Amino acid sequence: MTCMTCTAARDAPQFHPFFADYCLHCAARRIQYIQRRLNLAPDDKRNRCRAALADAMELGLPEQEIRAMAKLPEWQLQQPAMDAQPASLPAPRKRGR
């Protein structure tokens, strides 16, 4: 299922200040937004990033993945559903011998 917030932010994620609670990509993008777009003192940024990470972890999202995604240079967005291949499709058969 595609995150509607990621879909809405696709055109300009750096200017989209809305984030879905249970979306891993939104959690990482929230931290990126705090770090890159908010004009705050370094201590305030750090505290807000920690609070955002704690909120995401409280909802059951994985800390290490959020941290790794937030460090990436590109803004984090869930890929559209049509790009993802369903797990129910069988693996392609090898041809030849």
MIMIKOL-914783 format. One record per residue (C-alpha): x, y, z; residue in one letter. Coordinates in pm, 1 decimal, m for minus. Example, Ala and Ser with C-alpha at 12.3 -4.5 7.8 and 13.67 -1.06 7.14 Angstrom:
// residues 2
<atom><u>1230.0</u><v>m450.0</v><w>780.0</w><rest>A</rest></atom>
<atom><u>1367.0</u><v>m106.0</v><w>714.0</w><rest>S</rest></atom>
// end
This chain:
// residues 97
<atom><u>0.0</u><v>0.0</v><w>0.0</w><rest>M</rest></atom>
<atom><u>137.4</u><v>337.9</v><w>m102.2</w><rest>T</rest></atom>
<atom><u>168.3</u><v>615.5</v><w>154.3</w><rest>C</rest></atom>
<atom><u>m61.1</u><v>900.6</v><w>49.6</w><rest>M</rest></atom>
<atom><u>165.7</u><v>1156.3</v><w>218.2</w><rest>T</rest></atom>
<atom><u>468.5</u><v>1035.0</v><w>19.3</w><rest>C</rest></atom>
<atom><u>258.2</u><v>1053.8</v><w>m297.6</w><rest>T</rest></atom>
<atom><u>153.1</u><v>1411.8</v><w>m217.8</w><rest>A</rest></atom>
<atom><u>513.6</u><v>1511.9</v><w>m144.6</w><rest>A</rest></atom>
<atom><u>656.9</u><v>1359.5</v><w>m461.7</w><rest>R</rest></atom>
<atom><u>683.8</u><v>1685.7</v><w>m661.2</w><rest>D</rest></atom>
<atom><u>873.8</u><v>1884.8</v><w>m397.1</w><rest>A</rest></atom>
<atom><u>949.1</u><v>1681.4</v><w>m83.5</w><rest>P</rest></atom>
<atom><u>1177.4</u><v>1950.2</v><w>58.6</w><rest>Q</rest></atom>
<atom><u>877.2</u><v>2185.6</v><w>83.2</w><rest>F</rest></atom>
<atom><u>616.9</u><v>1934.4</v><w>204.4</w><rest>H</rest></atom>
<atom><u>594.9</u><v>1961.5</v><w>587.0</w><rest>P</rest></atom>
<atom><u>344.2</u><v>1676.7</v><w>639.1</w><rest>F</rest></atom>
<atom><u>438.6</u><v>1324.7</v><w>747.6</w><rest>F</rest></atom>
<atom><u>235.6</u><v>1005.5</v><w>800.0</w><rest>A</rest></atom>
<atom><u>273.6</u><v>838.9</v><w>1140.3</w><rest>D</rest></atom>
<atom><u>330.5</u><v>475.9</v><w>1037.7</w><rest>Y</rest></atom>
<atom><u>538.3</u><v>535.4</v><w>722.4</w><rest>C</rest></atom>
<atom><u>909.9</u><v>459.4</v><w>747.2</w><rest>L</rest></atom>
<atom><u>990.5</u><v>701.5</v><w>463.8</w><rest>H</rest></atom>
<atom><u>789.5</u><v>981.7</v><w>626.9</w><rest>C</rest></atom>
<atom><u>974.2</u><v>927.0</v><w>956.3</w><rest>A</rest></atom>
<atom><u>1311.0</u><v>960.3</v><w>781.2</w><rest>A</rest></atom>
<atom><u>1190.8</u><v>1259.3</v><w>575.8</w><rest>R</rest></atom>
<atom><u>1064.8</u><v>1429.5</v><w>894.3</w><rest>R</rest></atom>
<atom><u>1417.9</u><v>1414.4</v><w>1037.2</w><rest>I</rest></atom>
<atom><u>1563.3</u><v>1534.4</v><w>706.8</w><rest>Q</rest></atom>
<atom><u>1314.6</u><v>1823.9</v><w>706.1</w><rest>Y</rest></atom>
<atom><u>1409.3</u><v>1925.3</v><w>1061.5</w><rest>I</rest></atom>
<atom><u>1781.6</u><v>1908.6</v><w>980.6</w><rest>Q</rest></atom>
<atom><u>1771.5</u><v>2078.8</v><w>641.5</w><rest>R</rest></atom>
<atom><u>1478.1</u><v>2319.6</v><w>633.7</w><rest>R</rest></atom>
<atom><u>1414.9</u><v>2451.7</v><w>985.6</w><rest>L</rest></atom>
<atom><u>1619.8</u><v>2749.5</v><w>1094.6</w><rest>N</rest></atom>
<atom><u>1685.1</u><v>2642.1</v><w>1453.1</w><rest>L</rest></atom>
<atom><u>1977.4</u><v>2648.4</v><w>1691.9</w><rest>A</rest></atom>
<atom><u>2184.6</u><v>2326.2</v><w>1679.3</w><rest>P</rest></atom>
<atom><u>2058.7</u><v>2213.4</v><w>2022.2</w><rest>D</rest></atom>
<atom><u>1696.9</u><v>2269.2</v><w>1920.2</w><rest>D</rest></atom>
<atom><u>1748.1</u><v>2073.8</v><w>1595.6</w><rest>K</rest></atom>
<atom><u>1906.5</u><v>1786.5</v><w>1783.9</w><rest>R</rest></atom>
<atom><u>1624.0</u><v>1776.9</v><w>2038.9</w><rest>N</rest></atom>
<atom><u>1353.3</u><v>1788.6</v><w>1771.2</w><rest>R</rest></atom>
<atom><u>1524.2</u><v>1513.6</v><w>1569.7</w><rest>C</rest></atom>
<atom><u>1550.8</u><v>1296.6</v><w>1880.5</w><rest>R</rest></atom>
<atom><u>1184.8</u><v>1356.6</v><w>1960.7</w><rest>A</rest></atom>
<atom><u>1081.8</u><v>1268.9</v><w>1602.1</w><rest>A</rest></atom>
<atom><u>1288.2</u><v>949.9</v><w>1614.7</w><rest>L</rest></atom>
<atom><u>1143.3</u><v>855.2</v><w>1955.8</w><rest>A</rest></atom>
<atom><u>789.5</u><v>911.5</v><w>1824.5</w><rest>D</rest></atom>
<atom><u>855.4</u><v>686.2</v><w>1524.3</w><rest>A</rest></atom>
<atom><u>1011.4</u><v>414.7</v><w>1740.7</w><rest>M</rest></atom>
<atom><u>712.9</u><v>431.0</v><w>1975.8</w><rest>E</rest></atom>
<atom><u>494.8</u><v>345.2</v><w>1675.0</w><rest>L</rest></atom>
<atom><u>712.2</u><v>39.6</v><w>1604.8</w><rest>G</rest></atom>
<atom><u>930.3</u><v>171.5</v><w>1324.4</w><rest>L</rest></atom>
<atom><u>1294.5</u><v>49.0</v><w>1318.7</w><rest>P</rest></atom>
<atom><u>1548.0</u><v>298.8</v><w>1455.1</w><rest>E</rest></atom>
<atom><u>1847.3</u><v>190.7</v><w>1247.2</w><rest>Q</rest></atom>
<atom><u>1657.6</u><v>207.8</v><w>917.7</w><rest>E</rest></atom>
<atom><u>1523.0</u><v>554.9</v><w>997.3</w><rest>I</rest></atom>
<atom><u>1870.2</u><v>678.3</v><w>1092.6</w><rest>R</rest></atom>
<atom><u>2026.2</u><v>533.4</v><w>776.7</w><rest>A</rest></atom>
<atom><u>1754.3</u><v>673.8</v><w>550.3</w><rest>M</rest></atom>
<atom><u>1768.8</u><v>1018.5</v><w>713.4</w><rest>A</rest></atom>
<atom><u>2142.0</u><v>1039.4</v><w>637.3</w><rest>K</rest></atom>
<atom><u>2093.9</u><v>984.2</v><w>263.9</w><rest>L</rest></atom>
<atom><u>2129.5</u><v>1293.8</v><w>43.5</w><rest>P</rest></atom>
<atom><u>1802.8</u><v>1234.8</v><w>m144.6</w><rest>E</rest></atom>
<atom><u>1469.7</u><v>1312.0</v><w>19.7</w><rest>W</rest></atom>
<atom><u>1301.6</u><v>991.8</v><w>133.0</w><rest>Q</rest></atom>
<atom><u>976.2</u><v>896.1</v><w>m41.4</w><rest>L</rest></atom>
<atom><u>801.6</u><v>563.0</v><w>m69.1</w><rest>Q</rest></atom>
<atom><u>814.0</u><v>438.3</v><w>m425.6</w><rest>Q</rest></atom>
<atom><u>482.0</u><v>426.8</v><w>m611.1</w><rest>P</rest></atom>
<atom><u>302.4</u><v>92.3</v><w>m593.8</w><rest>A</rest></atom>
<atom><u>343.8</u><v>30.9</v><w>m967.2</w><rest>M</rest></atom>
<atom><u>725.0</u><v>29.2</v><w>m927.0</w><rest>D</rest></atom>
<atom><u>714.2</u><v>m240.5</v><w>m662.6</w><rest>A</rest></atom>
<atom><u>688.6</u><v>m600.6</v><w>m775.0</w><rest>Q</rest></atom>
<atom><u>438.3</u><v>m806.2</v><w>m577.5</w><rest>P</rest></atom>
<atom><u>590.8</u><v>m1086.7</v><w>m375.4</w><rest>A</rest></atom>
<atom><u>325.4</u><v>m1325.6</v><w>m506.0</w><rest>S</rest></atom>
<atom><u>472.9</u><v>m1337.3</v><w>m856.7</w><rest>L</rest></atom>
<atom><u>683.7</u><v>m1645.7</v><w>m927.0</w><rest>P</rest></atom>
<atom><u>1051.3</u><v>m1605.0</v><w>m998.6</w><rest>A</rest></atom>
<atom><u>1139.3</u><v>m1608.9</v><w>m1369.4</w><rest>P</rest></atom>
<atom><u>1249.1</u><v>m1947.5</v><w>m1497.1</w><rest>R</rest></atom>
<atom><u>1598.8</u><v>m1995.1</v><w>m1625.2</w><rest>K</rest></atom>
<atom><u>1623.3</u><v>m2099.3</v><w>m1986.4</w><rest>R</rest></atom>
<atom><u>1878.5</u><v>m2328.3</v><w>m2136.3</w><rest>G</rest></atom>
<atom><u>2033.1</u><v>m2629.8</v><w>m1975.1</w><rest>R</rest></atom>
// end
